[in-house]
């Protein structure tokens, strides 16, 4: 049996986690990921963060980002995005381990439900298998999320959105 462990994403692990992001969302640049993840890994935020799954050798094989939200249907919820697993031998164990950790986190934070948004991809990034794996963990398809991009190159603004503002000149 695999001995995977899950822990919060820390600032020193942010560049290592980029491999998973790049496989799933290839248009995201390293500097955009670093800026976005640094905001999640900040100790000052308890309402958002990221979890990483590590294999027996300490390599990152799974990642999910989360934030808290209050909803009409369920009250306080844990919203999980960028749910990613990348392992040569056992994607299912990685995904289930991350899902179990998200469940534990949701309970600790007093959440009544977990919403998970899965990217739709093709080829190596096709997440159809993940729907089936999460169903094993008790997840149900409740809705479809649609996205209408407004700006063609949103990732170009990510780094500036999450970086500290420039000091005002006098």
C-alpha positions in Angstrom: 0.0 0.0 0.0 1.2 3.5 -0.9 2.4 5.8 1.9 1.4 9.2 0.6 1.3 12.2 2.8 -0.5 15.5 2.4 0.6 18.8 3.7 -0.1 22.5 3.1 1.8 24.0 0.2 4.8 26.0 1.6 6.6 28.8 -0.1 9.7 26.6 -0.7 7.6 24.0 -2.5 5.8 26.4 -4.8 8.3 26.0 -7.8 8.3 22.2 -7.4 4.5 22.1 -7.7 4.6 24.0 -11.0 5.1 20.7 -12.9 1.5 19.7 -12.0 0.1 23.1 -13.0 2.0 23.0 -16.3 0.7 19.6 -17.3 -2.9 20.7 -16.5 -2.8 24.3 -17.6 0.1 24.7 -20.0 -0.6 28.4 -20.8 0.3 29.4 -17.2 3.8 30.7 -16.8 6.0 30.0 -13.8 6.0 33.6 -12.5 2.2 33.6 -12.6 2.0 30.4 -10.7 4.6 31.6 -8.1 2.6 34.8 -7.5 -0.7 33.0 -7.3 0.6 30.2 -5.0 2.5 32.6 -2.8 -0.8 34.2 -2.0 -2.3 30.8 -1.1 0.7 29.7 1.0 0.7 32.9 3.0 0.2 32.2 6.7 -2.0 35.2 7.1 -4.8 33.5 5.1 -6.9 30.9 6.8 -9.7 31.0 4.3 -7.6 29.8 1.4 -4.6 27.7 0.7 -3.3 24.7 -1.2 -2.5 21.1 -0.3 0.2 18.9 -1.8 0.4 15.1 -1.9 3.9 13.7 -1.5 5.0 10.3 -2.5 7.4 8.1 -0.5 10.4 9.9 -1.9 9.0 13.3 -1.1 8.1 14.3 -4.6 4.9 16.2 -5.2 2.4 14.0 -7.0 -0.9 15.8 -6.2 -2.1 19.3 -5.6 -5.4 21.1 -4.9 -6.1 24.7 -4.1 -9.0 25.7 -1.9 -11.0 28.6 -0.5 -13.9 29.0 1.8 -17.3 30.3 0.6 -20.7 30.8 2.1 -23.5 29.4 -0.1 -27.2 29.5 0.1 -27.6 25.7 -0.3 -24.9 24.4 2.1 -23.7 27.3 4.2 -20.0 27.3 4.7 -18.3 25.3 2.0 -14.8 24.3 1.0 -14.3 25.1 -2.7 -11.5 23.0 -4.2 -10.0 23.9 -7.6 -6.9 22.7 -9.5 -7.4 19.2 -8.2 -4.4 17.5 -9.9 -2.7 14.1 -9.6 0.4 13.2 -11.5 1.9 9.8 -10.7 3.3 7.1 -13.1 1.9 4.2 -11.1 -1.2 5.1 -9.1 -3.3 8.2 -9.9 -6.3 6.8 -8.0 -4.5 6.6 -4.7 -3.1 10.2 -5.1 -6.6 11.5 -5.9 -8.3 9.7 -3.1 -5.6 10.8 -0.6 -6.1 14.4 -1.6 -9.9 14.0 -1.4 -9.7 12.5 2.1 -7.4 15.4 3.2 -9.8 18.0 1.7 -12.6 16.3 3.6 -10.6 16.4 6.9 -9.8 20.1 6.3 -13.5 20.9 5.5 -14.5 19.3 8.8 -11.8 21.2 10.7 -13.0 24.5 9.2 -16.7 23.8 10.0 -17.8 23.3 6.4 -21.0 21.6 5.5 -20.0 20.6 1.9 -17.1 20.4 -0.5 -17.4 21.8 -4.0 -14.8 20.5 -6.4 -14.3 22.1 -9.8 -12.4 19.8 -12.3 -10.7 21.1 -15.4 -11.9 19.7 -18.7 -8.9 18.7 -20.8 -7.8 16.4 -23.6 -5.1 13.7 -23.9 -2.9 13.5 -20.8 -4.9 16.1 -19.0 -8.3 14.5 -19.5 -10.0 14.4 -16.1 -12.8 11.9 -16.9 -11.0 9.3 -14.8 -11.1 11.8 -11.8 -14.9 12.0 -11.9 -15.1 8.2 -11.3 -12.4 8.3 -8.6 -14.1 11.1 -6.7 -17.4 9.3 -6.9 -15.7 6.4 -5.0 -14.9 9.0 -2.3 -18.6 10.1 -2.0 -18.7 13.0 -4.5 -21.8 13.5 -6.6 -22.2 15.5 -9.8 -24.5 18.3 -8.7 -23.9 21.0 -11.3 -22.0 22.0 -14.4 -19.8 25.0 -14.1 -19.4 27.1 -17.2 -16.8 29.8 -17.9 -17.0 32.7 -20.3 -13.5 34.2 -20.7 -13.6 37.9 -20.9 -10.0 38.7 -21.4 -7.9 36.5 -23.8 -4.7 36.6 -21.8 -5.9 36.5 -18.2 -2.7 34.7 -17.0 -0.7 37.7 -18.1 -2.3 39.7 -15.3 -2.1 37.0 -12.6 1.3 38.0 -11.3 0.4 41.7 -10.9 -3.0 40.7 -9.2 -1.3 38.8 -6.4 2.0 40.8 -6.0 2.4 43.7 -3.6 1.4 47.0 -5.1 4.2 49.4 -6.0 4.8 52.2 -3.5 3.2 55.4 -4.5 5.7 58.1 -5.7 5.5 61.4 -4.0 
